Amino acid sequence: MSTVALVGELPFDTKEMMNELASNNHMLFGKISDLIEKPKIANNKLDYDFITLELCVKGQNADYFERNQIWGYMCVRPSDYANYTFCPDDSENRDNNYARLRGGVSWFSERGFDVYEIHY
């Protein structure tokens, strides 16, 4: 069994987040392109927008994430599967009613990244 430890401060600057995008081969989830099923319909943007909107409106306390069994959010650039993951359990994400998490997911969504909700 392997153990993975993430150590250090999480960035608050979106430019720095863009510099830290994970590749298609994610260290926790493996090959992202194999995990994500491409929708069979052409217009699926509403699903991603709904996830982002619900997070921004309702995701301001731990109860929301626990009740919905949300482990985190992965923002994936469709062109190359580069991605950034936000986890509500990270202390930086819990601060200020999850402002970093909500703002970061919204920022990536506005730039064309697909947003996936990860459940446990």
HELIX and SHEET records of a PDB file:
HELIX    1   1 THR A   14  ASN A   19  1                                   6    
HELIX    2   2 ILE A   32  LEU A   35  1                                   4    
HELIX    3   3 LYS A   45  LYS A   58  1                                  14    
HELIX    4   4 ALA A   62  ARG A   67  1                                   6    
HELIX    5   5 SER A   91  GLU A  110  1                                  20    
SHEET    1   A 2 ASN A  25  HIS A  26  0                                        
SHEET    2   A 2 GLY A  30  LYS A  31 -1                                        
SHEET    1   B 3 ASN A  83  PHE A  86  0                                        
SHEET    2   B 3 ILE A  70  VAL A  76 -1                                        
SHEET    3   B 3 ASP A 114  HIS A 119 -1                                        
END                                                                             
